Amino acid sequence: MFASGDSSKPSYFPPKWQDDEFMSGIMTMLKDRDVNPLDYDKKMTFWSSIIGASCLGERAANCSVDMLKRRFTRGSRLPACMGQVVENLVKSGEMVTLSTWKSKHAGWLDWGVSQIGALIGLTSSWLWGGSKSLVAPDETIVHVPTLKKQADRVVELMRKELEADVDGTGEIVSYAEMYDKCSSIIASTTNFDLVLDELTERGEVSVGMSKGEKIIKFRDSGSQGPAAFSESDASVHDIRKTMGVLEKKIKTLEVSIQKLDTDLRACLRGGDKTRAALLLRRKKAAEKELGEKDGQIQRLLSMLHQIGSTKHNKEVIDAYKSGSLAFKATLERHGLSPEKIDETMDDVMNATEEYRDIEEALAQPINGIHDATRDADLEGELEALLAADKKEKAPASPARRPATFDLPAVPSGTLGISQAESEIDYQSLERRLKRLQQAD
């Protein structure tokens, strides 16, 4: 039985690492997949998973076959299949040699040199009749999935930094400062350079130089296209560097002023006025220099704020332009323009006038169809019916005292007949009446 795995191993080791029977088969050489595909796939799946977890756990995307053998030593036994596993991972693209990575991310000159070196190696191998391994035991190799995860974490870290930025120039940072910030993600400068290559290829980072110092510029959220390092970015870095020097000088002056003040008070208590006067002059000079340094750092800080404000103003202007273009596109898409609106309003006014003309024409009477007299009679009869209907529907009014009217006096005349004529007729009638009675 092989010695079981050490329980103090890092957390990225799987539980099966403690299984002696399982690990005894995993640590052996790989056989050809055509001979035993199940065993081959089981070993490759196990080692691919644990190599990725270990690279991420160790904060190092770069490693070597020898390093992996030492990392996965179980008791006194080294994994015999590690070289084969790494070569298969290189063939699949999960891992890549450092030389291949650099040739991919290098300029034309470096690429040419690397190609010549590779050609010399292949030629010597062919001449001597040997077969060269894809990966040498001590050759540096890169685990690509780990490198991409590290790059994602660096971008996330920098975005949080930019959210807390005050002067608006936080996307520009020195190489050394950024490496310190990424210490929890990346363990070496070699790995850090690989991450910068990955981020540069994505367009998230641009690397420049200023006064012999490497500077990194991250792409901020308001930028379009990949990050591009410029002379103004170098100036921002130089301003920050100068401010750092001034801040250190200010701290030194503050400590010196405090010490001079303490010594001055001690001399005064001891009665040494001459030395006290000397210390006072030195204190005044230090305070004056402190005020000058503070003014300088304030002016530099104001310049950084102005640079950041300029960038934000540009973002506002770009937003205005985008909004204007979108508004114009919307108007064009809906067919709206001042000329078309004026034409439409004119059409509406013309249609309204035509409608009014039609109404006036329809209101005029047509000869031979309508009789004005008959219409008047009908209207009169209709009004009479309405009045009668209202009278029937009106509630009965309470009994009232008969009204008295002032009527004219009854005429005493005989409607144009004289009194004599009236009496004569009366007598004539009486006589006729008597004759009729006698005849009976």
C-alpha positions in Angstrom: 0.0 0.0 0.0 1.1 3.5 -0.8 1.3 6.1 1.9 -1.9 8.0 2.1 -2.1 11.6 1.2 -1.2 14.2 3.8 -4.2 15.7 5.5 -2.5 19.1 5.6 -2.7 19.4 1.8 -4.4 22.5 0.5 -8.2 22.6 0.0 -8.0 22.2 -3.7 -7.1 18.5 -3.3 -10.2 16.3 -3.9 -11.5 13.8 -1.3 -10.3 10.9 -3.5 -6.7 12.0 -2.8 -7.0 10.0 0.5 -8.2 6.9 -1.3 -5.1 4.7 -1.6 -6.6 2.2 -4.0 -7.9 4.8 -6.4 -4.7 6.9 -6.3 -2.5 3.8 -6.9 -3.9 3.6 -10.4 -4.1 7.4 -11.0 -0.3 7.8 -10.3 0.8 5.3 -13.0 1.8 6.0 -16.6 -0.9 6.7 -19.2 -1.5 3.9 -21.7 -2.6 4.7 -25.2 -6.2 5.6 -25.4 -6.8 3.0 -28.1 -5.8 0.3 -25.7 -7.9 1.3 -22.7 -10.1 4.4 -23.3 -11.9 4.2 -20.0 -8.7 4.3 -17.9 -7.2 7.0 -20.2 -10.3 9.3 -19.9 -10.5 8.7 -16.1 -6.9 9.8 -15.5 -7.0 12.8 -17.8 -10.3 14.0 -16.2 -8.8 13.7 -12.7 -5.5 15.4 -13.5 -7.0 18.2 -15.6 -9.4 19.1 -12.8 -6.8 19.0 -10.0 -4.2 20.9 -12.1 -6.7 23.7 -12.7 -7.8 23.9 -9.1 -4.1 23.9 -7.9 -3.1 26.7 -10.3 -6.0 28.8 -9.1 -5.4 28.0 -5.5 -1.6 28.7 -5.7 -2.4 32.0 -7.5 -0.1 30.9 -10.3 -1.2 30.2 -13.9 2.5 29.4 -14.8 4.1 26.2 -13.7 6.2 23.3 -15.1 6.1 19.5 -15.2 8.7 19.3 -12.4 6.7 21.8 -10.3 3.5 19.8 -10.8 5.3 16.6 -9.8 6.5 18.1 -6.6 3.1 19.6 -5.9 1.3 16.3 -6.4 3.8 14.1 -4.6 1.9 11.5 -2.6 4.0 10.2 0.3 7.2 9.4 -1.4 5.7 8.7 -4.8 5.7 11.1 -7.7 3.0 11.0 -10.4 4.6 9.1 -13.2 2.1 10.2 -15.8 2.5 14.0 -15.2 4.6 14.6 -18.3 2.1 12.7 -20.5 -0.8 14.6 -18.9 0.8 18.0 -19.6 1.6 17.1 -23.2 -2.0 16.1 -23.8 -3.3 19.3 -22.2 -0.9 21.3 -24.5 -2.3 19.5 -27.5 -5.9 20.3 -26.5 -5.0 24.0 -25.9 -5.8 23.9 -22.2 -2.1 24.6 -21.5 0.5 26.4 -23.6 4.2 26.8 -23.3 5.5 30.2 -22.2 7.6 30.5 -25.4 4.5 29.9 -27.5 2.5 32.4 -25.4 5.2 35.1 -25.8 5.4 34.5 -29.5 1.7 35.1 -29.8 1.8 38.3 -27.8 5.1 39.7 -29.0 6.0 42.1 -31.8 7.2 41.1 -35.2 10.9 41.1 -34.2 10.4 38.9 -31.1 8.1 36.6 -33.1 10.8 36.1 -35.8 13.4 35.3 -33.2 11.1 32.8 -31.5 10.3 31.1 -34.8 14.0 30.8 -35.7 14.7 29.2 -32.3 11.9 26.7 -32.9 13.1 25.9 -36.3 16.7 25.3 -35.0 15.3 22.9 -32.4 13.2 21.0 -34.9 16.2 20.7 -37.3 18.6 19.4 -34.7 16.0 16.9 -33.6 15.5 15.7 -37.2 19.3 15.4 -37.8 19.9 13.3 -34.7 16.9 11.1 -35.5 15.3 11.8 -32.1 11.8 12.7 -31.3 11.6 15.9 -29.2 9.0 16.1 -26.5 6.4 18.9 -26.7 7.2 20.1 -23.2 10.6 19.9 -21.4 10.4 19.0 -17.7 11.6 22.3 -16.5 9.9 24.4 -19.2 7.4 27.0 -18.1 3.8 26.3 -19.1 0.7 28.4 -18.7 -2.7 27.0 -17.6 -5.0 29.1 -19.9 -8.3 28.7 -17.9 -6.6 29.9 -14.7 -5.1 32.8 -16.5 -8.4 33.9 -17.8 -10.0 33.7 -14.4 -7.2 35.8 -12.9 -7.7 38.4 -15.6 -11.5 38.5 -14.9 -10.7 39.1 -11.2 -8.2 41.9 -11.9 -10.8 43.7 -14.0 -13.4 43.3 -11.3 -11.0 44.6 -8.7 -10.1 47.6 -10.9 -13.8 48.5 -11.5 -14.3 48.7 -7.8 -11.3 51.0 -7.6 -12.7 53.2 -10.3 -16.1 53.4 -8.5 -14.3 54.9 -5.5 -12.2 57.2 -7.5 -12.3 60.9 -6.5 -10.3 62.8 -9.2 -11.5 60.9 -12.2 -8.1 59.5 -13.2 -8.1 56.3 -11.3 -7.7 54.2 -14.5 -4.0 55.1 -14.7 -1.8 53.3 -12.2 1.8 52.3 -12.0 2.9 48.7 -12.6 4.3 48.3 -9.1 1.2 49.7 -7.4 -1.1 47.5 -9.5 0.9 44.4 -8.7 0.6 45.1 -5.0 -3.2 45.5 -5.4 -3.4 42.1 -7.1 -1.3 40.3 -4.5 -4.4 38.3 -3.4 -5.0 37.1 -7.0 -1.5 36.8 -8.5 1.6 35.4 -6.8 4.5 36.4 -9.2 5.5 39.1 -11.6 5.7 36.5 -14.4 2.1 35.6 -13.9 1.2 39.3 -13.6 2.8 39.9 -17.0 0.8 37.1 -18.5 -2.4 38.6 -17.1 -1.5 41.9 -18.6 -1.0 40.2 -22.0 -4.5 38.7 -21.7 -6.1 42.0 -20.7 -4.3 43.8 -23.5 -5.6 41.3 -26.0 -9.1 41.9 -24.7 -8.7 45.7 -24.9 -9.1 46.2 -21.2 -5.5 47.4 -20.6 -2.9 49.4 -22.4 0.7 49.5 -21.1 3.0 52.5 -21.5 6.2 54.0 -20.2 7.1 57.3 -18.5 10.6 58.2 -17.3 11.6 54.6 -17.3 8.6 53.4 -15.3 6.0 51.0 -16.6 2.4 52.4 -16.4 -0.9 50.6 -16.8 -4.1 52.2 -18.2 -7.4 50.4 -17.7 -10.4 51.0 -20.0 -13.0 52.9 -18.1 -16.8 52.4 -18.5 -17.3 55.5 -20.6 -14.6 54.7 -23.2 -15.3 53.3 -26.6 -13.0 50.7 -28.1 -9.8 49.3 -26.4 -7.8 51.2 -23.9 -5.1 53.4 -25.4 -2.1 54.9 -23.5 -1.3 58.5 -24.4 1.0 61.3 -23.4 -1.6 62.8 -21.2 -1.9 59.6 -19.3 1.9 59.7 -18.7 1.4 63.3 -17.4 -1.2 62.1 -15.0 1.1 59.5 -13.7 3.9 62.0 -13.3 1.6 64.4 -11.4 0.6 61.6 -9.0 4.2 60.6 -8.5 5.2 64.2 -7.7 2.3 64.4 -5.3 3.6 61.3 -3.6 7.0 62.9 -3.2 5.4 66.1 -1.8 3.3 64.1 0.7 6.3 62.3 2.0 8.1 65.7 2.4 5.1 67.2 4.2 5.1 64.3 6.7 8.8 64.8 7.3 8.3 68.5 7.9 5.4 67.9 10.3 7.6 65.6 12.4 10.4 68.1 12.3 8.2 71.0 13.3 6.8 69.0 16.2 10.3 68.1 17.4 11.6 71.7 17.1 8.6 72.9 19.1 9.3 70.4 21.8 13.0 71.4 22.0 12.1 75.1 21.9 9.9 74.7 25.0 12.6 72.8 26.8 15.1 75.5 26.1 12.7 78.2 27.4 12.1 76.2 30.5 15.9 75.9 31.0 16.5 79.6 30.4 18.6 79.1 27.2 17.1 81.9 25.2 19.8 81.9 22.6 19.2 78.3 21.5 15.5 78.9 21.9 15.7 81.8 19.4 17.6 79.6 17.0 15.1 76.8 17.2 12.3 79.3 16.7 13.8 80.5 13.5 14.2 76.9 12.3 10.6 76.2 13.2 9.4 79.2 11.3 11.4 78.2 8.2 10.0 74.7 8.4 6.4 76.0 8.8 6.9 78.2 5.8 8.2 75.3 3.7 5.3 73.2 4.9 2.9 75.8 3.7 4.6 76.0 0.3 4.5 72.2 -0.1 0.9 72.1 0.9 0.1 74.8 -1.7 1.9 72.8 -4.4 0.1 69.6 -3.7 -3.2 71.5 -3.7 -2.5 72.9 -7.1 -1.5 69.5 -8.5 -4.6 68.0 -7.0 -6.7 70.7 -8.7 -5.1 69.9 -12.0 -6.0 66.2 -11.6 -9.6 67.2 -10.9 -9.7 69.4 -14.0 -8.4 66.5 -16.1 -11.0 64.2 -14.7 -13.7 66.9 -15.2 -12.6 67.2 -18.8 -13.1 63.5 -19.3 -16.6 63.6 -17.7 -17.5 66.6 -19.9 -16.5 64.7 -22.9 -18.8 61.8 -21.8 -21.7 64.3 -21.4 -21.1 65.8 -24.8 -21.0 62.3 -26.3 -24.2 61.5 -24.6 -25.8 64.6 -26.0 -24.6 63.6 -29.5 -26.0 60.1 -29.1 -29.3 61.5 -27.9 -29.5 63.9 -30.7 -28.8 61.3 -33.3 -31.3 58.9 -31.8 -34.0 61.7 -31.7 -33.3 62.5 -35.4 -33.5 58.9 -36.3 -36.8 58.5 -34.5 -38.3 61.5 -36.4 -37.1 60.2 -39.7 -38.4 56.7 -39.0 -41.8 58.2 -38.2 -41.7 60.6 -41.1 -41.8 63.7 -39.1 -40.2 67.0 -40.3 -41.2 70.7 -40.2 -42.0 70.7 -43.9 -44.3 67.7 -43.7 -46.0 69.0 -40.6 -46.7 72.3 -42.3 -48.1 70.5 -45.3 -50.3 68.4 -43.1 -51.7 71.4 -41.2 -52.5 73.1 -44.5 -54.3 70.0 -45.6 -56.3 70.0 -42.4 -57.3 73.7 -42.8 -58.4 73.2 -46.4 -60.4 70.1 -45.4 -62.1 72.1 -42.6 -63.0 74.9 -45.0 -64.4 72.5 -47.5 -66.5 70.9 -44.8 -68.0 74.3 -43.8 -68.8 75.0 -47.4 -70.6 71.6 -47.6 -72.7 72.4 -44.5 -73.7 75.8 -45.8 -74.7 74.2 -49.1 -76.8 71.6 -47.4 -78.6 74.2 -45.2 -80.0 76.1 -48.2 -83.7 75.3 -49.3 -84.5 73.6 -52.6 -87.3 75.2 -54.7 -90.4 73.0 -55.2 -89.7 70.7 -52.3 -90.4 72.9 -49.2 -93.6 75.1 -48.7 -92.8 77.9 -46.3 -96.5 78.6 -45.5 -97.2 74.9 -44.8 -94.1 74.8 -42.6 -95.4 77.8 -40.7 -98.8 76.1 -40.2 -97.2 72.9 -39.0 -95.0 74.7 -36.6 -98.1 76.6 -35.2 -100.0 73.3 -34.8 -97.0 71.7 -33.1 -96.8 74.6 -30.6 -100.5 74.3 -29.8 -100.2 70.6 -29.1 -97.2 71.2 -26.9 -99.1 73.8 -24.9 -102.1 71.5 -24.4 -99.8 68.7 -23.3 -98.2 71.0 -20.7 -101.6 72.1 -19.5 -102.8 68.5 -18.9 -99.6 67.6 -17.1 -99.7 70.7 -14.9 -101.0 70.0 -11.3 -104.4 71.3 -10.3 -104.1 74.6 -8.5 -106.1 75.2 -5.3 -109.5 76.9 -5.3 -109.2 80.6 -5.5 -111.5 83.5 -4.9 -113.2 84.6 -8.1 -111.5 87.5 -9.5 -113.5 90.7 -10.0 -113.2 92.6 -13.3 -114.2 96.1 -14.1 -116.6 95.6 -17.1 -118.2 98.4 -19.1 -121.8 99.4 -18.3 -124.7 97.7 -20.1 -125.9 100.1 -22.8 -129.3 101.5 -22.3 -130.0 102.1 -25.9 -131.9 99.8 -28.3 -129.0 99.2 -30.7 -129.9 102.0 -33.0 -133.8 101.7 -32.7 -135.6 104.6 -31.2 -137.8 104.3 -28.1 -141.0 105.2 -30.1 -140.3 102.5 -32.7 -139.7 100.0 -29.9 -143.0 100.8 -28.2 -144.9 100.7 -31.5 -143.7 97.3 -32.2 -144.7 96.1 -28.8 -148.2 97.3 -29.1 -148.5 95.7 -32.5 -147.5 92.4 -31.1 -150.0 92.6 -28.4 -152.8 93.1 -30.8 -151.8 90.3 -32.9 -151.7 88.0 -29.9 -155.3 89.0 -28.9 -156.6 88.2 -32.4 -155.1 84.8 -32.3 -156.7 84.1 -28.9 -160.1 85.2 -30.1 -159.9 83.1 -33.2 -159.4 80.0 -30.9 
